[in-house]
Amino acid sequence: MDGFMKVLTDRHLFEEFKAFAATDLCVESPLFFEAYQELQVVAANACARSRLLPHGTIIQSSPLATSATLTQPVFQTIRSKLRHASTSTAPSPHTPTGSTAAPAAAGNTSNQSLTDHSSTGGSKVLASLVVPEEARPKFRAFYDTYISEGAPFEVNLPAETRRSILDAFESSTESLTVGVFDKAKDEVVRNMFFGSFPTFLKDAKSRVRTPSLSSPATSIYTSTTEP
């Protein structure tokens, strides 16, 4: 799990993962995840400008988001939180550090742990808010790109999840909430972890044996296989 979380929170690693996914014919998932992070930045800033966020609310945002608005005080990056957690929380005596990220252990990873990086109180508050009018075109564009049937980068989702999002867009957009894509995001994260990530690690393993082909991903493979 640690290795996977590093990929999701490091721009260079994620770019390498995204490039690998393109060769593996599943680039729509990392593209969705990256665009989702940016959409959260857009939504949070729109809510802040509309004075919808309670005073002092801290919203976490992935370093994958490219918007310059990340510099605004309303955001605290996932990377900062992970650094804090690594210095304040001791590893479980029953789980060797990094072992759960290896492909062989993937099946033992709970669904909840895959989505913990976005389950903070501030993010939950944001998810419950109605999308401000200025941000609605961005949400519609995201839906048309990744969710609707036949979309250019349609992601693989359970029928129930896709239907719930469709229903939300077919009803009044004035009641559309910021968290409308959250279940889809959780599903995409699971798909990447159980689908693309193990083969990404295998590719990194092959490059460990060839120093001239080393890249940031080779360190991920090493860290997830150390005893």
Phi, psi and chi 1 to 4 in degrees:
 res  aa     phi    psi   chi1   chi2   chi3   chi4
   1 MET       -  -38.1  175.1   55.3   63.1      -
   2 ASP   -58.7  -43.6  -72.7  -13.6      -      -
   3 GLY   -63.1  -40.6      -      -      -      -
   4 PHE   -66.2  -41.6 -176.0   60.7      -      -
   5 MET   -63.9  -34.5  -71.3  -57.9  -63.4      -
   6 LYS   -63.6  -39.6  -74.1 -179.8 -178.8  178.0
   7 VAL   -63.5  -40.3  169.3      -      -      -
   8 LEU   -74.8  -14.6  -64.0 -172.4      -      -
   9 THR  -122.7   10.7   56.9      -      -      -
  10 ASP  -125.6  121.1 -176.1  -78.5      -      -
  11 ARG   -59.7  -43.8  164.6   58.1   64.7 -178.9
  12 HIS   -68.2  -43.3  -63.7  -65.4      -      -
  13 LEU   -64.9  -40.9  -78.2  170.2      -      -
  14 PHE   -65.9  -38.0 -171.2   79.8      -      -
  15 GLU   -62.1  -39.0  -73.7  -64.0  -27.4      -
  16 GLU   -67.6  -40.8 -170.3  170.4  -16.0      -
  17 PHE   -63.3  -41.2  177.2   66.3      -      -
  18 LYS   -64.6  -41.7 -173.9  168.5   62.1  173.6
  19 ALA   -64.1  -39.3      -      -      -      -
  20 PHE   -65.2  -42.0  174.2   81.4      -      -
  21 ALA   -61.3  -32.4      -      -      -      -
  22 ALA   -64.5  -39.2      -      -      -      -
  23 THR   -74.4  -22.0   65.0      -      -      -
  24 ASP   -93.2    7.9 -156.6   33.2      -      -
  25 LEU    59.4   36.6  -56.9 -179.7      -      -
  26 CYS  -141.9   38.7   53.1      -      -      -
  27 VAL   -71.2  -16.2   72.3      -      -      -
  28 GLU   -61.6  -31.8   65.8  -82.2   -3.9      -
  29 SER   -68.0  -52.5  -69.9      -      -      -
  30 PRO   -64.2  -32.2   15.4  -27.8      -      -
  31 LEU   -64.4  -42.3  -73.3  176.7      -      -
  32 PHE   -59.4  -49.6  170.8  101.8      -      -
  33 PHE   -61.8  -42.8 -174.6   76.1      -      -
  34 GLU   -63.1  -45.3 -175.8  177.5   41.5      -
  35 ALA   -67.7  -32.5      -      -      -      -
  36 TYR   -62.8  -41.8  170.7   88.2      -      -
  37 GLN   -60.4  -43.1  -53.8  -56.1  -38.0      -
  38 GLU   -65.6  -37.9 -178.9   68.1   16.2      -
  39 LEU   -62.9  -35.9 -167.6   65.4      -      -
  40 GLN   -65.7  -36.1  -62.7  -54.6  -67.1      -
  41 VAL   -63.7  -47.1  172.5      -      -      -
  42 VAL   -59.3  -45.9  170.6      -      -      -
  43 ALA   -66.0  -44.6      -      -      -      -
  44 ALA   -62.8  -41.6      -      -      -      -
  45 ASN   -69.1  -36.6  -82.0  -79.9      -      -
  46 ALA   -65.8  -40.5      -      -      -      -
  47 CYS   -67.0  -37.3  -71.8      -      -      -
  48 ALA   -65.4  -42.7      -      -      -      -
  49 ARG   -66.5  -30.6  -76.6 -170.2  -69.2  -90.6
  50 SER   -86.7    3.8  -60.0      -      -      -
  51 ARG    58.3   38.6  -59.4 -176.4 -178.0  -82.3
  52 LEU   -92.7  -24.7  -63.2  175.5      -      -
  53 LEU   -80.1  130.3  -74.7  172.2      -      -
  54 PRO   -58.0  146.6  -23.6   33.9      -      -
  55 HIS   -57.6  133.5  179.7   70.1      -      -
  56 GLY    86.3    0.8      -      -      -      -
  57 THR   -65.1  132.0  -59.5      -      -      -
  58 ILE  -105.8  122.5  -61.5  -62.8      -      -
  59 ILE  -108.4  125.9  -55.8  -62.2      -      -
  60 GLN   -82.1  143.4  -70.8 -168.0  -43.5      -
  61 SER  -139.6  138.0  178.0      -      -      -
  62 SER   -69.8  144.9  167.5      -      -      -
  63 PRO   -65.4   -6.4   18.6  -30.1      -      -
  64 LEU   -72.9  -23.4  -58.3 -177.0      -      -
  65 ALA   -67.8  135.4      -      -      -      -
  66 THR  -101.2   -5.1   57.9      -      -      -
  67 SER   -65.5  140.7  174.7      -      -      -
  68 ALA   -66.3  -15.9      -      -      -      -
  69 THR   -68.9   -7.4   55.6      -      -      -
  70 LEU   -60.9  -20.5  -81.1  172.5      -      -
  71 THR   -77.9  -10.1   59.7      -      -      -
  72 GLN   -71.0  149.2  -65.6 -169.1   11.7      -
  73 PRO   -62.3  -17.9  -22.2   32.5      -      -
  74 VAL   -67.0  -15.4   71.6      -      -      -
  75 PHE  -105.3  144.7  -66.7  108.1      -      -
  76 GLN  -131.1  122.7  172.6 -175.2  -38.7      -
  77 THR   -75.5  153.2   65.4      -      -      -
  78 ILE   -58.4  -38.8  -69.6  175.2      -      -
  79 ARG   -58.1  -41.5 -175.2 -179.8  -62.6  171.6
  80 SER   -64.0  -40.7  -64.3      -      -      -
  81 LYS   -64.5  -41.7 -178.2 -169.9  175.9 -173.7
  82 LEU   -64.2  -38.9  -69.6  178.5      -      -
  83 ARG   -62.0  -42.5  -80.2 -159.9  -61.8  -94.5
  84 HIS   -64.4  -43.2  173.6   74.0      -      -
  85 ALA   -64.5  -36.8      -      -      -      -
  86 SER   -68.4  -22.7   67.0      -      -      -
  87 THR   -99.1  -11.7   57.8      -      -      -
  88 SER  -115.6   -9.9   61.0      -      -      -
  89 THR  -122.6  122.8  -55.3      -      -      -
  90 ALA   -78.8  146.1      -      -      -      -
  91 PRO   -63.8  148.0  -18.5   30.0      -      -
  92 SER   -63.9  136.2  167.4      -      -      -
  93 PRO   -68.1  -14.9   23.9  -34.5      -      -
  94 HIS   -94.3   -9.2  -55.6  -66.0      -      -
  95 THR  -129.7  106.9  -53.4      -      -      -
  96 PRO   -58.4  140.2  -22.0   32.4      -      -
  97 THR   -56.5  127.1  -58.6      -      -      -
  98 GLY    85.0   -9.3      -      -      -      -
  99 SER   -69.5  -31.0   63.2      -      -      -
 100 THR   -73.5   -9.4   57.1      -      -      -
 101 ALA   -87.7  -11.5      -      -      -      -
 102 ALA   -69.1  146.1      -      -      -      -
 103 PRO   -53.8  -36.9  -25.9   34.1      -      -
 104 ALA   -64.6  -25.0      -      -      -      -
 105 ALA   -98.7    0.2      -      -      -      -
 106 ALA   -58.1  -37.5      -      -      -      -
 107 GLY   -68.0  -16.7      -      -      -      -
 108 ASN   -92.0    1.3  -63.1  -34.0      -      -
 109 THR   -88.3  127.8  -56.1      -      -      -
 110 SER   -70.1  151.1   70.2      -      -      -
 111 ASN   -61.8  -36.1  -73.8  -17.9      -      -
 112 GLN   -62.9  -40.9 -179.1   61.2   39.5      -
 113 SER   -65.2  -23.9   66.1      -      -      -
 114 LEU   -71.5  -20.8  -70.5  173.5      -      -
 115 THR  -117.6    9.9   56.2      -      -      -
 116 ASP   -63.1  -24.0  -81.0  -14.2      -      -
 117 HIS   -67.2  -10.3   64.4  -80.9      -      -
 118 SER  -126.3   18.7   60.9      -      -      -
 119 SER  -104.8   28.1   59.4      -      -      -
 120 THR   -74.4  163.5   62.5      -      -      -
 121 GLY   -58.7  -43.4      -      -      -      -
 122 GLY   -61.7  -40.3      -      -      -      -
 123 SER   -66.8  -35.9  -65.3      -      -      -
 124 LYS   -66.7  -39.0  -70.3  179.3  179.3  178.7
 125 VAL   -62.1  -46.7  169.9      -      -      -
 126 LEU   -60.1  -43.4  178.3   62.8      -      -
 127 ALA   -60.7  -29.2      -      -      -      -
 128 SER   -84.3   -9.5   67.0      -      -      -
 129 LEU   -81.9  149.2  -61.0  177.3      -      -
 130 VAL   -72.0  136.7  173.0      -      -      -
 131 VAL   -63.9  122.1  177.6      -      -      -
 132 PRO   -60.9  151.8  -24.3   35.5      -      -
 133 GLU   -55.1  -38.8 -175.0  175.5   -1.1      -
 134 GLU   -65.1  -23.2   68.4  173.7  -86.9      -
 135 ALA   -96.8   -9.8      -      -      -      -
 136 ARG   -61.0  -38.5  -71.1  172.2 -163.6  163.4
 137 PRO   -60.0  -35.2  -26.6   36.8      -      -
 138 LYS   -66.0  -39.8  -64.4  -75.6 -172.0 -179.1
 139 PHE   -67.3  -38.8  -86.3   71.5      -      -
 140 ARG   -66.2  -41.5 -177.0   71.7 -154.0 -167.0
 141 ALA   -63.5  -39.0      -      -      -      -
 142 PHE   -63.0  -44.5 -174.5   92.7      -      -
 143 TYR   -60.0  -45.9  171.8   83.8      -      -
 144 ASP   -67.8  -24.8  -69.5  -20.9      -      -
 145 THR   -87.9  -35.2  -57.4      -      -      -
 146 TYR  -122.6  -20.4  -59.6  102.7      -      -
 147 ILE  -108.9  -46.2  -56.2  -64.3      -      -
 148 SER   -62.4  150.9   64.0      -      -      -
 149 GLU   -62.3  129.4  -67.0 -173.9   11.1      -
 150 GLY    81.0   11.9      -      -      -      -
 151 ALA   -62.7  152.9      -      -      -      -
 152 PRO   -53.6  -38.7  -24.4   33.3      -      -
 153 PHE  -127.6   51.6  -64.5  101.2      -      -
 154 GLU   -60.1  126.3 -178.9 -178.5   -7.0      -
 155 VAL   -91.7  156.9  -68.1      -      -      -
 156 ASN   -80.5  115.9 -175.6   25.9      -      -
 157 LEU  -133.8  152.1  -63.3  172.6      -      -
 158 PRO   -60.9  146.1  -22.6   33.2      -      -
 159 ALA   -56.2  -37.7      -      -      -      -
 160 GLU   -64.5  -41.4 -178.6 -179.8   -4.2      -
 161 THR   -65.4  -45.3  -59.9      -      -      -
 162 ARG   -63.6  -40.5 -163.5 -177.7  -56.0  -83.5
 163 ARG   -64.9  -39.7  169.2   52.1   57.7 -178.9
 164 SER   -64.7  -36.5   67.3      -      -      -
 165 ILE   -70.5  -42.6  -62.3  172.9      -      -
 166 LEU   -59.1  -44.6  175.4   61.7      -      -
 167 ASP   -61.1  -38.8  -70.4  -15.4      -      -
 168 ALA   -63.4  -37.8      -      -      -      -
 169 PHE   -79.9  -26.6  -85.1   83.4      -      -
 170 GLU   -78.2  -23.7  -73.1 -176.3  -17.8      -
 171 SER   -81.1 -174.3   62.6      -      -      -
 172 SER   -61.2  125.1  173.4      -      -      -
 173 THR   -66.7  -14.1   56.0      -      -      -
 174 GLU   -70.4  -15.2  -66.2 -179.9   -1.1      -
 175 SER  -108.7    7.6   60.7      -      -      -
 176 LEU   -68.6  128.6 -168.1   69.2      -      -
 177 THR   -99.2  157.9   61.5      -      -      -
 178 VAL   -61.6  -30.2  173.9      -      -      -
 179 GLY   -85.0   15.4      -      -      -      -
 180 VAL   -59.8  -28.7   64.8      -      -      -
 181 PHE  -100.4    5.2  -61.7  120.6      -      -
 182 ASP   -63.7  -42.5  -75.0    0.1      -      -
 183 LYS   -65.5  -37.2  -73.6 -174.7  177.9 -179.7
 184 ALA   -64.7  -40.6      -      -      -      -
 185 LYS   -61.6  -43.6 -178.5  -93.0  -59.9  178.1
 186 ASP   -60.6  -40.5  -68.4  -14.8      -      -
 187 GLU   -66.5  -40.8 -174.0   66.3   30.1      -
 188 VAL   -64.7  -41.0  166.6      -      -      -
 189 VAL   -61.3  -44.1  168.6      -      -      -
 190 ARG   -62.0  -42.7  -78.7 -170.2  -72.9  -90.5
 191 ASN   -60.8  -40.7  -71.6  -15.9      -      -
 192 MET   -67.6  -40.7  -70.8 -167.8  -66.3      -
 193 PHE   -67.1  -44.5 -177.7   73.7      -      -
 194 PHE   -88.3  -16.2  -67.2  115.2      -      -
 195 GLY  -104.9  -75.4      -      -      -      -
 196 SER   -74.7  -36.8  -57.8      -      -      -
 197 PHE   -62.4  -43.8 -173.8   61.9      -      -
 198 PRO   -59.8  -40.4  -26.4   36.8      -      -
 199 THR   -72.3  -30.0   53.3      -      -      -
 200 PHE   -62.8  -41.3  178.9   63.2      -      -
 201 LEU   -66.6  -39.2  -76.2 -176.7      -      -
 202 LYS   -61.6  -39.7  -71.1  179.5 -178.0  178.2
 203 ASP   -64.8  -40.6 -178.9   70.7      -      -
 204 ALA   -64.0  -37.7      -      -      -      -
 205 LYS   -60.3  -42.9  175.5 -177.7  177.6 -179.0
 206 SER   -64.9  -30.3   68.0      -      -      -
 207 ARG   -82.0  -20.4  -78.0 -178.8  -79.8  143.7
 208 VAL   -60.8  -34.8  166.1      -      -      -
 209 ARG   -77.9   -9.6  -57.8 -169.9 -178.4  112.5
 210 THR  -126.0   90.8  -50.5      -      -      -
 211 PRO   -50.4  -34.5  -27.4   36.3      -      -
 212 SER   -67.6  -16.8   62.7      -      -      -
 213 LEU  -104.7    9.8  -62.2  177.8      -      -
 214 SER   -65.0  154.0   63.8      -      -      -
 215 SER  -155.9  175.5   70.1      -      -      -
 216 PRO   -53.5  -31.2  -29.4   36.7      -      -
 217 ALA   -66.8  -26.2      -      -      -      -
 218 THR   -64.8  -31.2   58.1      -      -      -
 219 SER   -69.1  -31.7   64.4      -      -      -
 220 ILE   -64.9  -44.2  -67.0  -64.4      -      -
 221 TYR   -61.8  -44.5  170.2   76.2      -      -
 222 THR   -61.6  -44.3  -57.2      -      -      -
 223 SER   -69.1  -28.0   66.3      -      -      -
 224 THR   -88.6   -4.6   57.5      -      -      -
 225 THR  -118.8   -2.0   54.1      -      -      -
 226 GLU   -69.2  141.2  -72.7  176.4  -11.3      -
 227 PRO   -68.0      -   25.7  -34.3      -      -
